[in-house]
Amino acid sequence: MKVGVPKEANPADRRVALVPATAAILKSKGLEVVVESGAGAGAEYLDEVYREKGALITATRDDVFSTADIILQINLLGTTPELQKSDLARLRKGQTLVGFAYPLEHPRLMEELAARGVTTFALELVPRIARAQSMDALSSFATIAGYKAVLMAANALPRMFPMLMTAAGTISPARVFVIGAGVAGLQAIAMARRMGAVVLAYDIRPAVKQEVESLGAKFVELPLETKDTAGTGGYARAMDEEFYRRQRELMKSVISKSDVLITTAAVPGKKAPLLVTRDMIEAMPPGSVVVDLAAEQGGNCELTKADQTVTHQAVTILGPVNIPSTVAYHASQMFSKNISTFLLNMIKDGQLNLNLEDEIVRETLVTRDGAVVHPRVLELLGKSGSGR
């Protein structure tokens, strides 16, 4: 079988789905690897290194799609209707696609993929179980986002993070407040602590308190009912507006004393919850910085604008998008490990074997045999049942 790796469709994305070292692993398992020329250049993985590892370099994107049985991408079909249309036309019946497919955000696009007769696996649906940890690309990219969020905040903040005893006097440490203690939030906490900041953190799931405190941060406890806040797969569950209104009211006093606010709250397939209002921003000290890691999902902060920097009453609000692409070398390395492990879990004797008894295969399979088969996507499409 031939595994194809095209350039990411969005020219602003520097990452690549498969790095040379991982291409060599796939080749050792009996798979041929075909890579579009220049696919890894943005992440500093050059064509000659792929060749050294046994991959075939093709001149054009069309060459990859026309010869590969399995297409590996980070963002399948790109992220805009124009990009999606051009790659859809390249697909042929019987091909398999593996990558982020955004089926819960774009269920109609899944119907188009099904109509092309391709089998689609959405990596963002990998279940958060122990056996699938090495396949969890969302966690890989969240780790990078949490790390970079602190660096971005430190760069924009007109003060230093650590406490310093100098001949010119004592410099007090910055106060960092992290909302959301998932993978990105925990990485942000760890990074801010390493840089010497005083860190506080909050999450609607009280069970993460121990993890927060183990990193040297103080867990902020709010008098809210939290027994039903944990969702499936380790994610927080989306709550009603009254819960978020009360939460905002209670958090305002903590935010007003923070120099840096990092928000990470997102619910898969849904708009990010609004956690930080204009009046909360206005209560922050002048020069404070907000880094909203949920900017691509609408933002946790009322004033966030995706891919823009907003200044409101001397507070800087950053709305970064596609942060992993800014660390393209390691983001590609991590994703390559995730996607290759996922793929090899389904390869038997050099062929693709879809064992639907395997929870990982079953939960990520979105289209097959000309139909959408994932129950959650079918529900969004107003259909019932499953084509599995």
N, C-alpha and C positions, 0 to 999 in steps of 0.2 A: 504494500500500500504506500501511496505517496502522500506525505504531509506537506502542505503548502503554507508558507509564511509571507503574506504580502505586507507592504508598508502599511502603517496605520493610515486610514483614509483621510483623517484630519491632518493637514500639513503642519499644524501647530503642535501636534503630539509627537514628542521625540522618542517615545518608547517603542519597543519591538516585542512581539509575543514570545519569541524563542531566541535565546542567546546561543552562541556557538557551542559552548560546553554541553548544553542540554541537547542540542542537535546531534552531537556525537552519541549521547545516551540512546536517543531514539533510533539512530542508525544501528547501534549494537543490538537493538531489539528486533531487527529485521525490517525497519521502516526506512523508506527513502525520504529525504528532506529536501524540499525545493524552496528557495528563498528569493524574493524579488530583490534585484540589485539595489543596494542602498537602503534596504529596509532597516538595518541596524545602525546606520551611520549617525543618526541623531543621538543615540545612546552610547556612541563610541565603540560599536561592534562592527568591524569592517568586513567587506566581502571576502577578502583573502583569508581572514580567520575562519569564516564559515567554510570556505573551500578546504582549509587544512583539517577541519573536523568532519569532512566527508559530505557536506551539503552541496547541492547543485545550485548555482546562481543563475537566475533567468533574467533576461533583459527587461521584460515588461510585466505589469500587473496581470494582463490578459494571459500571459504564459503560465503564471502561477495558478490562476483559476481554471484554466482549460486542462491542466495536467493533474492537479491534486485531487485525491479522493477525500482528504480531510483538510479543512482550512482552519488554521489557528490565528486568531486575532485578539487583541485586547478589547476593542469596541467593534463588534460585528456590524458591518455595513456603515460604519461611521456614526456621526451624531447629528447630522442634519438631513432633511428630506432629499437634498440634491445628491449628497454622498450616498445615501441609501439607495436611491434610484439607479445610480450607475453600477453599484456592486450587485444589486439584485439582478440586473441584466446579465451579469457574468456567471451567475449560478446555473448549475445544471442538475437535473434529476439524479438522485442517488448520492450526491455529495453530503458530507457531514460538516457542520460548522460548530466550533467550540470557542467560546469567549463570552464577554458581557453582551447580552442581547436585549436587556431592559424590557422583558416581557410584561411586567406589571405596569410599567409606564406607557408602553406602546403595544397593546394587545393586537391592534389591527395590523401592525407590521408583521406580527407572528403569522397572521393569516396569509400575508403575501409570501412569506417564506415557505409556508406549507404548500401554497399553490405552485411554487417552483419545484416541489418534490424533494426538498432537502430535509435532512435530519438536523435539528438544532439543539444544542446544549447550552444553557445559560449558567455561567459559572457563579453569578451572584446568588443563585439558588442552592448552592452547595450547602447541605445541612451542617449545622454546627455540632458535629459529633466528633469524638476523639479520633476516629479512623480517618476523618476528612480534614483534619487540621492542616496537613501539608498541601491541601488543595484549595484552601480558603484565601482566594485572591483579594476579597474585600478586606480581610484583616491585614494582608500585606500592605495594601495601599493606605489603609487607615493608620498603620504604624508610621508610614512616611508622612502622612498629613499631620499627625500629632507632633512629630519631631519638627517639621518645618514651621508649624504654626507658632511655636515658641521663638524660633529664630526670626520670623517675620515680625513678631511683636517686639522683640528686643531691638531690632533694627529701627523700628518706628518710634519706640519709646524714648523720650528725651531724658532718660535717667538710666543708671546701671542696675542690673539685677541683683548682684550680691551685696552683702554688707561689707564695707571696707573700713579699716582703721587706718587713717592716713595722718600725715603731719598737718594737713589742712582741716582735720576734723573727721568725725565719723559719718560715713555714708550709710543711711538706712537701706535695708533691702526692699526691693520691689514686692508688691503684694499682687499675686496672680490668683485669679478665680477661674476654675475650669468647670463648666457645666456639661455634664455627661461623662460618665466613667466607663465608657466602652473601650475598645482598643485604641482609638485615636486619643480619647481623653486621658487614659492611663499613660500613654506615651508622652503626652503633653505635660502631665504632672511630673513624670520622671525627668524629663528634659529641663523643665523649669527649676526643679529642685537641684539638679546638677549644676545649674547656672547660679544657684545661690538665692533664689527667690523664696519668699514665704508663700506657700501654696495652700489654697483652700479648694475644695471640690464638692460638687453636689450631683446626685443622680436620684431619679425617682425610685430606683431599685435599692432598698436598704441593704440588700445582700452584698453589694460591692463595697461597703464601708471598710471591711478588713483589707481589701486590695488597695484602696486609697491610702489608708493609714500605713500599710506596709511600705509605701513609697515615700513616706515622710510628710505627707500632706494631712491637713485637718479636714475631716468629713463634716460638711454642713448638714445638720439635721433640721428639717422643717416640720412643723406640726400638721402633716397632711396624711390622709388615709392612703397607704401604699401597698396594701395586701394584694391588689390585682394589677400592679404596675409592670410585672415581668411578663413579656410576651414569649413567643416561641423562638427557638434557636439562640437564646441568650440576649435577644434584643429587648429594649423597652417597648411596652405596648402603647399605642396611641390612646391618649386620654381625652375626656370631653373638655369643652372650653371653660367650664366652671373650674375644673381642676387647675388648668393652666392660668386662669385669672388669679386664683388664690396663691398659686406658686409664684407668680410674678410679684405679687404684693409682698410676700414674705422675703423674696430674694433681694428686693430693692436695697435694703439696708446693707447687705453684704457687698453688692455691686458698687454702692456709693463709696465704699472704702477701698476699692480695688484700683490698682494702676493698670492692670492688664486683665481683660476678660476674654476667655477662649470658649466658644460654644461649639458643641459637637453633636447635638441631639438630632437624630434623623430616624425616621421610620421607613423601612423598605417599601417602595412602591407608593409612598404618600408624600404630600407636601410637608416640609419640615415644620414642627410646631413653633409658634411665635412665643418666645420666652423673654425677650428683652425689648421693652417699649421705649419710645422717644423720651419719656420723662425719666426712665431709669438711666438712660445715657446722659441726660442733662444733670443727673445727680453725681456723676463720676467726676473725679478731680481733673482740672485742666491738664492736657497733655496725655491723658489716658489713651489706651489702645484697645480696640476690640478686634479679634480675629474670628470671623464667622465661618466655620468649616462646613456649615450646611448651606452656603450661599447658592450652590447649584440646585438645591431642592427648595429654593425660595427664601432660605435664610431663617435663622433663629432670632435675628435682631430686626426690628421694624425698619431701621434705616439702611440695612444692607442692600447693596446693589452688586449683583454678580459680576466678577471680574473688574471691579472698580474700587477705588479708595474714596471714601466719603469723609468729610470733616464737618462735624456738627458741634458747635459751641466748644471748640478746642479739644474735642475727642475725635480720634481717628478710627474709622471703621473700615476694616479690610474685608473684602468679599472674594477671596481667591477661588479660582476654579482649576481643576485638573492639577492639583499640587504634585501628585506623583511624577508628572512629566518633567518637573523641575529637578528631579533627582533621577533622571532617566536611566542611568547606568544600573543603579541598584534596584530601581522599580522594575526594570526589565528582567534583571536576574531573579528577583523574587517571584514575579509573575510566571516566568519560564519554568521555575520549579513547580509552581502550583498547577499550571496547565499540563505539563508533561506527566506529572504524577496522576492527574485526573485521567488523561488519555491512556496511559499505560495500565490503569486499573481496568480498562475495557478491551485491551489488546490480548488476544489469545492466539498463539501460533501465527503471529504476523497479521492477523485479521481482526476487524472490529467485531466484538461480541457484546450485544446489548442484553445484559442480564437484569431484567426488571425486578428480580428478587433483591437486588442490591439497592439499598436506600439511596445511595449517592447517585446512581444512574437514574433511578426512578424520579427522584425529586428535581433533577436538573433537565430532564428531557422535556422539551417544549413542543417540537413538531416532529412528526414521523409519518411516512407513508401518505403524504398529501393532506395531513390533518393536524390541527392543533390538538395536543393530547394532555397538556398540563391542566389539572383541575382548577387551579386558581386563575389561570388565563382564560379558560373556558367560562368561568363565572363572570369575569370582567366583560367577556364578549356576549353575555346573556345566554350562554349555552350551558347545558348540564352534561354530566357523564364524563367519560374519558375514552380516548381512542387507543389506549395502551393495549 
